[in-house]
Amino acid sequence: MWNYTDKVKDYFFNPKNAGVLDGANGVGEVGSISCGDALRLMIKVDPDTQVITDARFQTFGCGSAIASSSALTEIVIGKTIDEARTITNQDIADFLGGLPPEKMHCSVMGHEALIAAIANFTGEELADDDHEEGALICKCFGVDEGMLDRAVRGNRLTTIEQVTAYTKAGGSCKTCFEKIEEKLADINAAMVAEGLLKAEEAYVYGGAAAAAAPAPAASGLIQISPLAEGAKKAQAAAPAMTNLQKIMVIQQAIEELRPHLQADGGDIELVDVDGDSVFVKLVGACAGCQMSAVTMQGVQQALIDKIGRPLRVIPHEARRFA
């Protein structure tokens, strides 16, 4: 369970500036309802002074998404376009008194919407953004190269787990894992060359199994990657077992998890085990839950701890993309 600040709760239960803005001359849209998070930011800019005189938002997502979107409107009202350009996703998180690392993607979504709204007002084209199929890094959540680059650079991300926490990329079917690895390594290498990152901090392609560094988080919150920790424990002492024994242990672990999901109206089914890939199916309330990716990560961690070796839990639907 994540800890939310009082301000996050207030901006969720009592959002400011929600709804449609009549006369908006800058609109930015990011995300997709089918992906679980979507935001439409509308701003009204005085063309003479370039000051944002009003802002409204419409969002579909969790409480953190609503709070982040609301906070963003409060931050931008009264600022000039040039001042608004300097706002970062960390500014949104700081305004709310901090967000859990797993929810930082909500602040990133707000930042992306602001960039798009400013570009819409000025008539600029976002050269780095390309949502054509070939340029998408993560199809499940619509994360392209431009968004990934901004998130990594703006937040000094150096692990796959941090990228997922800040953008949701790789949080569903996992088929984009290698693309994320490659882009993260390339971006980190460029940051090292530019003096923005130390060489020893940079992610190296193929280093996903290594222990991850703590995620940069608001208000001193620290995130230890569950996958990295589990892999580290597993590699320390992995008991030898036959494939049948492994399947039985996995099935037992899933049976132990089911009551927790059933209590919320959901459930999980084991579909198949192929090497170190475990294919499962979320059903009931879990199937359409916005937090299904987090549920998958929790299941993966539980299986790693139970079986004593690295495993990857994958939604059974993703097999068709393999």
N, C-alpha and C positions, 0 to 999 in steps of 0.2 A: 504494500500500500504506500502510495506516495504522500509526502507531506507538502501541503500547499500553504502559502502565506495567507494571512487574512485579506490582503489586498487582491490576491487572485480570486479568492472566494467571493469577495464583494463585487468584483468586475464580472464574475460569472453570473451571480444571482441578480445583480443590479447593473447590467451592461449600460454603458454610456454611448450615445450616438448610434444606436442600432436602427436599421431601416433604410429606406430609399432616400437619396438626396436629390431633390428637384433642382435642376439647373447645374448639375455637376459638369465640369468641363475637363475632368481627368478621371478615368476609370481604369482600375487594374484588377484583373481576375487571375487567380492561381488555383491549382488543385482541381479536383473533380469529385463530385458527390459519389461516383462509383468507386473512388479510391478511399473514401472515408473522411476526407478533409477538403473543404473548398472555401474560398474567401473572395468576396467582391468588395473592393475598397473604392469609394467615391469621394473625390475632393472637389471643392469649389475654389478656384484661384482668381484673385483680382488681377486682370491682365496688365494693369498699370504698375501696381506695386509688387506683383509676383508673390503676394502673401496668400497663404492658404487660409481662407476665411471660415471654412466649414468642412466637415468630413463626416461621412457615415459609412457603415459597413453592413454587409449581410454575410453570414458564415454558416457553414454546416460542419460540425465537428464536435470535439469534446469540450469540456469546461475550460481547459487551458487555451483552446483555439478561440473561444468566445472572449475570454479575458484578454488574450494577447491582441485580438482585433480591436476590442474596445479601447485598450490602453494605447494602441497605435493612433487612433483618431484623436485622443486627448493630447498625445505628444505633438502631432503635426499641426494642429490648429494654432494659428498665429505665427507660424514659421514661414519664411520665404522658401521658394523652390530650392535655392542653393543650400539653405540650412537643412531642408528636409533630405537632401541628397546625402548628408553626412550621418543620418540616423542609421544605426546598425540593429541587428536582431538582439544583440546584447543590451542595447539601450531599452528595448521593449521589456526584456526579462528583468532588468534592473528597476525599471519603473514599477513593476509588480512585486518587487522585493525578492525576486528570484523564482526560477522554475525548476522542477526536477529535471535532471539531465535527459531523461527519457521523453520529456515534453518540450525540449528546446526546439523541436521541429515546428512547433506552433509559432514561435517568435520568428523563425526563418521564413515561414509562410507569410507572415505579416510584412517582413522586410521585402520579400519578392513582390508582394502586391503593391507596396509603395513605389518600388522601382518601375513597375508596369504602369501605375497611375501617372507618375511624373512623365514617363515617356509618352503616354497617351496625350497629356496636356501639351507637351512641347513639340509633339510630332516626330520625336526621335524613333529610330528603329533599334531594338535591342539586338545588336549584331551577334552577341554570344548565345542568344536563345534560339533554339531550333527544335521544335517539337515534331519534326518529321521523324518517321519511325526509325530510320537509320541513325539519327543523332541522339535518340533517347538513351539514357543510361539505364533507367528503371522504368519499364512500361507500366508496372502496377501502380506507381505513384506519380508518374509523369515528370520524373526528375531528369532534366537534360544537363548537358555539359556546363552551360553557363551557371545554372543554379548550384551544381556541385562545386564548381570552381569558387564561386562567391562564398559558399558555406565553409569550405575548407580553409580558404585564405582568411576570411573574416573571423573565424573562431579557432584558427591554428589546429585543425583536426589532423590527427596522425594515426588513427586506427579505423578499421572497418566499422567497429561497434559505434564509434563516435559519429561517423558518417550516417549510420542508420538512425541514431538518436536525433541528429540535427536535421535530417532530410527525409527520413523514412525509407530511403533507397535501400533495397535489399531486405526489407522487413517482411516481405511476403513470400513469393515463390522461390527466391534465391537464385533464379536463373541469371541474374545480372551480377552475381558475385565477382566473377573474373573481370568484368568491365569496371566495376567499382575499384577493385584492387589496382588495375592498370592505371586508371585515371588518378587515384589517390597517390600512387607512387610518382607519376609524372608531375602532378601539381606540387607535391612536397619537394621533389628534386628541383623544380623551378624556384620554389621559395628559398631553398638552401642557396642556390646560385645568386638570388637577389638579396641574400643576407637577412631574410625574414625568419629563418628557422635554422637551428643547429643541425649539422649532419647526423649526429647521433639520435636526434629526435624524429627524423624523417622516416616515413613508412617505406619499406623496401618490398618490391613485388615478391609475393610468395611468403611474406612474413606473417600471414594471418594466424598461424598456430602459435606464434610467440605471445608472451604475456603482454597485454595492452597497457598503455599508460593511463592514469586516471583521466577521465574526460574533463575538459575545462567546463566548469559549471558555475552558475550564479550563486552568490551568497555563501561561498565556501563549500557547497555541496560537492561530494566526490562520488564518481561512478566508477566502480570496478567492473570491467567487462565480465559478465557471467560466462560467456563462451571461453574467454581466455583463461579465467580461473579454473573452470572445469577441465579444460584441456591440459592445464599445467598439473592438476591433481592426477588426471588420468594417465599422463605420460610418466608420472613418478612411479606408479605401480599398477600396471594393467594386468589383471589376472587372465591367464589363458583359458579360453572356453570354446566349445564347439559352436557352430552356427545355430544349432537347435537350442543350446543353452542360452545363447545370447538373445534369441527371439523370446524365450520363456521369461528371461529377466526383464526385457523390454515390456512384454505384455503385463507382467506383474506390476511394474512401475506405473504403467498407464492405468491399470485398475485402481491403484492407490490414489491417482490424481482425479479419477472420474467423480467421486463424491463432491469434491470442491467445485467442479464445473456444473454438476447437476444441481447443486444448491442455488445456482444463479440461472437455472433453466437451460443449461447447455450440456454438452457431452462431447466425448472424443472417442474415435474408433481407430484401432490399428489396422492399416490397409496392407502394408507390405514392408519387408526389410530387405534391402539390396545393399550388401556390403555394410558400409557405415552410414548409409542413407536410410532414414526411417520415414516412411510415408504414412501420414495420419489424416483423418477426416474430422473436422469440427462440425458438429451438428447442433440443432436446436438454436438457442439464443447465441451460442458461440459462433455459429456459421456467419451471421451477419453483423457481428459485433465489430465496432471500430477498433477495439483493442485486440483483435484476433492475432495480429503479428506479435504483440507482447505475450499473449497466451502461448504462442508457439515457442517463443524464446524461453518461457518458464518451463514448458514441457521438455525442451532440449536440455536445459540445465539439469532438470531432475533425472533425465535418462543418463546424462554424462556422469552424474554423481553415483547413480545406481550401478551402471555397468563398468565404470572405471576406465573408460577410453573415450576419445573424441567421437562424437556422432553429429549428424546434421538432420534435424527434423524438418520435413518438407510437406506442404499440403499436397494431398494426392492429386489434385487438379493440375499441379505444376508438371506432372510427368509428360503431359502432351507437348510441353515446350522443350523438353530435353532432346 
